[in-house]
Amino acid sequence: MKAQEYRAMSVDQLDEQLAKLKKEQFNLRFQRASGQLENTSRVREVRRDIARLKTVQVARRNGQGAAEDKS
């Protein structure tokens, strides 16, 4: 998901999305450890999505959410 899509979400939606991504990351780690992971690139995508989402959350807390949308 792109950062622009995260910026359009509400605070509650961001929290739900973060929980979903964390759960997926947990499951992917177990699949990798047991040798069942087929799409290894998904681990990287999920990790980066979590970072994007957290960046948007911090920007919102600092009051920079609206200013970033226009840049």
C-alpha positions in Angstrom: 0.0 0.0 0.0 1.2 3.5 -0.7 1.7 6.2 1.9 -0.9 8.3 0.2 -3.5 5.6 0.9 -2.5 5.5 4.5 -2.9 9.3 4.8 -6.5 9.0 3.6 -7.3 6.6 6.5 -8.7 7.5 9.9 -6.7 6.9 13.1 -8.8 3.8 13.9 -8.3 2.4 10.4 -4.6 2.9 10.7 -4.5 1.0 14.1 -6.5 -1.9 12.5 -4.2 -2.0 9.5 -1.1 -2.0 11.7 -2.5 -4.9 13.8 -3.3 -6.8 10.6 0.2 -6.2 9.2 1.9 -7.2 12.5 -0.1 -10.5 12.5 0.9 -11.2 8.9 4.5 -10.5 9.7 4.3 -12.9 12.6 2.8 -15.6 10.4 5.4 -15.0 7.7 8.3 -15.4 10.2 6.9 -18.8 11.3 6.5 -19.9 7.7 10.1 -18.9 7.0 11.4 -20.8 10.0 9.5 -24.0 9.1 10.5 -23.8 5.4 7.0 -23.3 4.1 7.4 -19.7 2.9 7.0 -19.5 -0.9 6.9 -15.8 -1.5 10.0 -14.5 0.3 9.6 -11.0 -1.1 6.3 -10.6 0.9 8.4 -10.4 4.2 10.1 -7.3 2.9 6.9 -5.7 1.6 5.1 -6.2 4.9 8.1 -4.7 6.8 8.1 -1.6 4.6 4.3 -1.2 4.8 4.6 -1.2 8.6 7.3 1.5 8.4 5.1 3.6 6.1 2.1 3.3 8.3 4.0 4.2 11.4 5.5 7.2 9.6 2.0 8.5 8.8 0.9 7.9 12.4 3.8 9.9 13.8 3.3 12.7 11.3 -0.4 12.9 12.4 0.6 13.1 16.0 3.0 15.9 15.3 0.4 17.8 13.3 2.1 17.4 9.9 -0.5 15.2 8.2 -2.2 18.0 6.2 1.0 19.7 5.2 2.5 16.5 3.8 -0.5 15.8 1.5 0.1 18.9 -0.6 3.9 18.3 -1.1 
